Amino acid sequence: MTEVESPLPPHVAAALVDELAAVAESTIAAIVVEVPSYAAAFTGPMGKTIDRAVQLALGGFLTLATGGADPSRPVGPALEGAYALGRGEARSGRSMDALLAAYRVGARVSWRHMSGAAVSAGMSPEGLARFAELVFAYIDQLSASSVAGHSDELASSGRARRRHLERLAAVLLAGRPLHDLTAAAERAEWVPPRTLTAVLLPEAHARAALSAVDVRTLASTEELPDAAPGPERVVLLVPDAEGRARAALLAALEGKEAVVGPPRPWTQAQASYARAERALQLGLRAAGTAPLDTEERLAELVLRADATALADLRRRVLAPLDGVSAVAREKLTETLRSWLLHQGRRDQVAAELFVHPQTVRYRMGQLRDLFGDRLEDPRTVLELTVALGVPTP
């Protein structure tokens, strides 16, 4: 610490020490009046903390000033008190505006009292100018220490809350009991929405996606349960993405290789994740750069739920085609699928297959020869529709 010539002659310092209690009292009274947000604080436990901080700041200044050290560089208890005040403001959910305003009021009031006492004690104009410079430099240092305390508290509490939010996402994805979910939400200070929608996307797109969705969205970067092979993925749990909000979500995920599960009550978010993960495992793909919306692919998800059962069904119901060539089998299967889905509307089948309606008529004649009356049997039609409802994976 730099040693400097003290601006306070001994008799002036003695006069200021005698005024210390009155200066502190006037400073606190002015802060209560001019910084209204502190009026209530002074009536509670915080009031004692602020009162001690004022006493420390004034006493520390006079100690440094009379001791010959540079009062513009406060150390020890005064700095620690200012730092603690800043952290207390952050914990109370307040910005630094009120505290900095209090410093400004305190500097003005204390300077008015101390300068008056110094002049009455015979301080020279040159000494008074130096004294003023040091008083306000000292206040600047205390303000900076409080700002540092405020920032550190926000960073610390922010990290803690992020950890709680990540833990909440993990217990939701694990499908834990309601009491576990509620406790985790309370620790994270997270108000549960009506529903959550799981979004799976590559880690590289996670930051951009988070900036485009609801700010209450939870994100999990932990290893995902039952994850499909492929690039590292992140799961987002987006609140209340239903109706128009779902359309907005899908638009926000354009180009991000996302898979979007169904909305589910927030306590059942694991079911939304399981649906999205299942779509990935089945290899479903969206068109172009659009996200894969599992709500639009329910039939495929159902039909592909048991791949071996679907393969067995196809093999059995298409057995009448076993005797034709591979090329003919492909064309006839394609025509039969379209005929079933278009409910026998020949022109629509022809348009889908890019063939003449007469070609459709010819192929359907072949199919009737091969299948016989079974094409009129409701059970066979059902099985053929299920077997051919989606293209072979």
Secondary structure as the mmCIF struct_conf table of DSSP 4:
data_model
#
loop_
_struct_conf.conf_type_id
_struct_conf.id
_struct_conf.beg_label_comp_id
_struct_conf.beg_label_asym_id
_struct_conf.beg_label_seq_id
_struct_conf.end_label_comp_id
_struct_conf.end_label_asym_id
_struct_conf.end_label_seq_id
STRN STRN1 GLU A 3 GLU A 3
BEND BEND1 PRO A 7 LEU A 8
HELX_RH_AL_P HELX_RH_AL_P1 PRO A 10 GLU A 34
HELX_RH_3T_P HELX_RH_3T_P1 PRO A 36 TYR A 38
TURN_TY1_P TURN_TY1_P1 ALA A 39 ALA A 40
HELX_RH_3T_P HELX_RH_3T_P2 ALA A 41 THR A 43
BEND BEND2 GLY A 44 GLY A 44
HELX_RH_AL_P HELX_RH_AL_P2 PRO A 45 GLY A 67
TURN_TY1_P TURN_TY1_P2 GLY A 68 GLY A 68
STRN STRN2 ALA A 69 ALA A 69
TURN_TY1_P TURN_TY1_P3 PRO A 71 SER A 72
BEND BEND3 ARG A 73 ARG A 73
TURN_TY1_P TURN_TY1_P4 GLY A 76 GLY A 76
HELX_RH_AL_P HELX_RH_AL_P3 PRO A 77 ARG A 91
TURN_TY1_P TURN_TY1_P5 SER A 92 GLY A 93
BEND BEND4 MET A 96 MET A 96
HELX_RH_AL_P HELX_RH_AL_P4 ASP A 97 SER A 120
TURN_TY1_P TURN_TY1_P6 ALA A 121 GLY A 122
HELX_RH_AL_P HELX_RH_AL_P5 PRO A 125 LEU A 173
TURN_TY1_P TURN_TY1_P7 ALA A 174 GLY A 175
HELX_RH_AL_P HELX_RH_AL_P6 LEU A 178 ARG A 187
TURN_TY1_P TURN_TY1_P8 ALA A 188 GLU A 189
BEND BEND5 ARG A 194 ARG A 194
STRN STRN3 THR A 195 PRO A 202
HELX_RH_3T_P HELX_RH_3T_P3 GLU A 203 HIS A 205
HELX_RH_AL_P HELX_RH_AL_P7 ALA A 206 ALA A 212
BEND BEND6 VAL A 213 VAL A 213
TURN_TY1_P TURN_TY1_P9 VAL A 215 ARG A 216
STRN STRN4 LEU A 218 SER A 220
BEND BEND7 GLU A 222 GLU A 222
HELX_LH_PP_P HELX_LH_PP_P1 GLU A 223 LEU A 224
TURN_TY1_P TURN_TY1_P10 PRO A 225 ASP A 226
HELX_LH_PP_P HELX_LH_PP_P2 ALA A 227 ALA A 228
BEND BEND8 PRO A 229 PRO A 231
STRN STRN5 ARG A 233 PRO A 239
TURN_TY1_P TURN_TY1_P11 ASP A 240 ASP A 240
TURN_TY1_P TURN_TY1_P12 GLY A 243 GLY A 243
HELX_RH_AL_P HELX_RH_AL_P8 ARG A 244 ALA A 252
TURN_TY1_P TURN_TY1_P13 LEU A 253 GLY A 255
BEND BEND9 LYS A 256 LYS A 256
STRN STRN6 VAL A 259 PRO A 265
HELX_RH_3T_P HELX_RH_3T_P4 TRP A 266 GLN A 268
HELX_RH_AL_P HELX_RH_AL_P9 ALA A 269 GLN A 281
TURN_TY1_P TURN_TY1_P14 LEU A 282 GLY A 283
BEND BEND10 ALA A 287 ALA A 287
TURN_TY1_P TURN_TY1_P15 GLY A 288 THR A 289
BEND BEND11 ALA A 290 ALA A 290
STRN STRN7 LEU A 292 ASP A 293
HELX_RH_3T_P HELX_RH_3T_P5 THR A 294 GLU A 296
HELX_RH_AL_P HELX_RH_AL_P10 LEU A 298 LEU A 303
TURN_TY1_P TURN_TY1_P16 ARG A 304 ARG A 304
BEND BEND12 ALA A 305 ASP A 306
HELX_RH_AL_P HELX_RH_AL_P11 ALA A 307 VAL A 317
TURN_TY1_P TURN_TY1_P17 LEU A 318 LEU A 318
HELX_RH_3T_P HELX_RH_3T_P6 ALA A 319 LEU A 321
TURN_TY1_P TURN_TY1_P18 ASP A 322 GLY A 323
BEND BEND13 VAL A 324 VAL A 324
HELX_RH_AL_P HELX_RH_AL_P12 ALA A 326 LEU A 341
TURN_TY1_P TURN_TY1_P19 HIS A 342 GLY A 344
HELX_RH_AL_P HELX_RH_AL_P13 ARG A 346 LEU A 353
TURN_TY1_P TURN_TY1_P20 PHE A 354 PHE A 354
BEND BEND14 VAL A 355 VAL A 355
HELX_RH_AL_P HELX_RH_AL_P14 PRO A 357 PHE A 371
HELX_RH_3T_P HELX_RH_3T_P7 GLY A 372 GLU A 376
HELX_RH_AL_P HELX_RH_AL_P15 PRO A 378 LEU A 388
BEND BEND15 GLY A 389 VAL A 390
#
